[in-house]
Amino acid sequence: MAKVTREMVEKAGINVEDLLKLLVRNAAAELTTYYYYTILRANLIGLEGEGIKEIAEAARIEDRNHFEALVPRIYELGGKLPEDMRIFHDTSACPPAALPQNPYDVKAILKVLVEAERCAVRGYTHICNMTAGKDHRTYDLALAILNEEIEHESWFSEFLGEGPSGHFMRRGDTSPFVRKFLQ
């Protein structure tokens, strides 16, 4: 634990235990989403599904990167991850992005994907609001993740016909906002 780091965050008026709960819950959401997206991606088949598979894969890899970026901050602030994976899964800030009843329904899979991203956007917006001007490192990390989650939501919502977002699929460049936290 970085004692002075935690002390500065506390002095800034943040309840560090509350922040740690949010960070752990969001880390659980990222890791479980990575797992569930693996299953969803595998079921994106046929002419309609193949066009979405690459985007689902990019979001999947970036969610794993988000988990990897969150873990050091959790420990810097004196927190830790649960030792039992089942407890960690059930701690998730977002519901499981589980395969829909009909695993061949590409539109239903897209709805699962977009709802998972919307949950993430809400969660990281909350962390940003909580840490803005008080905990610069956590804010910067949450904002970087938020930027990527907004892009993920935009990609999937376009496939659902909800309108243009102005975002384009990144080619060969995963986690452009979070990359600096993975060094």
TADAJO-V803169 format. One line per field, one symbol per residue. ss: DSSP state (@ for helix, = for strand, . for the rest). psi: psi as a letter, one per 20 degrees, with the letter a starting at -180 (. if undefined). burial: b if it has 24 or more other ideal C-beta (glycine too) atoms within 12 Angstrom, else e. A space follows every 10 residues. Layout:
ss->???
psi->???
burial->???
This chain:
ss->..@@@@@@@@ @....@@@@@ @@@@@@@@@@ @@@@@@@@@@ @@...@@@@@ @@@@@@@@@@ @@@@@@@@@@ @@@@@@.... ....@@@@@@ @......... .....@@@@@ @@@@@@@@@@ @@@@@@@@@@ @....@@@@@ @@@@@@@@@@ @@@@@@@@@. .......... ........@@ @@.
psi->qnghggghgg hijpohhggg gggghhgggg ghggghhggg ghjnrrgghh ihghghgghg ghhghgghhh ghhghhjjar qqiphggggi ipiqqpmqpr goiinhhhgh hgghhghhgg ggghgggghh ipjgnggggg ghhgggghhg ggggghhghi kirqiiqqpp ojnqlhhihh ij.
burial->eeeebbeebe eeebebeebb bbbbbbbbbb bbbbbbbeeb bebbeeeebe ebbebbbbbb bbbbbbbbbb bbbbebbebe beeeeeebbe bbbbebbbbe eeeeebebbb bbbbbbbbbb bebbbbbbeb beeebebbbb bbbbbbbbbb bbbbbbbbbb eeeeeeeebb eeebbebbee bee
